Amino acid sequence: MNFEWIGYLAGVLSTCVSIPQIVKIIRTRNVQDISLLSFSILFVQAGLWSIYGALNGIMPIMIFTGLNSFFSLIVVILKLVFGRDKK
């Protein structure tokens, strides 16, 4: 029995977690409570998982951790851009 659908479902759910945070940052331009270190680590961690998925041909890991890495990078960039305005 193929259970790959579980990986896709988990990937969709884990990717959707970042979207409300990104939308809130863009709307409010408030990044005071965002941890640059945490999202930087998340960016690297998800990127490494994506590479792992690619090297092992595990499509759900490759796709969704790549997206998670991208979304984490967006948060890091927004933190740097909007955090500069407050200083």
N, C-alpha and C positions, 0 to 999 in steps of 0.2 A: 504494500500500500504506500502511496506517495503522500508524504506529509509536508511537501514543500510549501503548500498554501499557508501553513502556520508561519513560516518565515516571512512570507509576503505580508500577512496580516500584522505580524509583529513589527515589520518594517514600516508599514503605513502608519500604525499607531505611534511608533517612536518618532517618526518624522513629523507628524502633526503636532507634537508637543512644542516644537520651536516656533511654529507659525504665530500663535497668539502673542508670544513674547516679542517677536519682530514687529508685528502690527502695533502693539502697544508702544514700543519704542518710537516708531515712526510717527504715530499720532501725538504722543505727549512730548517727544524729544527729551524725555527724562531717563537718564541712564545712571543716576546716582546709586541705585541699589543693585546694579549689575556688576558682577565680579568679572573683571577682565581676565584674571588668572584662571578662574573656573572655565570660562568659555574658550580660552586659549588652549587649555588642556583638553577640553572636549573636542575642539577642532582637530588637534593632533591625534587623539585617541580614535575618533571616528575615521579619520583619514587612514590610519594604520589598519583598522578593521576592513576598510574598503579595499586596500591593497591586498590584505590577506584573502578576502573573498575573491578578488580577481585572480590571484595566483592559484587558488584552489578551485576555481570555476563554480563558486557558490553564488549564484546570481542574486538572491535576495539580500545577502550580506553586502555584496558589491554595490548594488543599486542604492539601498536605503542608508547604509553608512556613508556612502558618498554624498547623498543628499543631506544627511545630518551634519557632515563635515562642512558642506557648503553653507548651511543655515547657521552653524556656529561661527563661521567666518563672517557672515553678514552681521551677527550680533557684535563680534569683536570690532569690526569696522565702524558700526554705528556707535559703539561705546567710545571709540577714539575720536570720531567726528563730533558727536554731540557732547562728549565729556569735555572737550576743549572749549566749547562755548561758555561753560559755567565758571571757568577759571578767570 
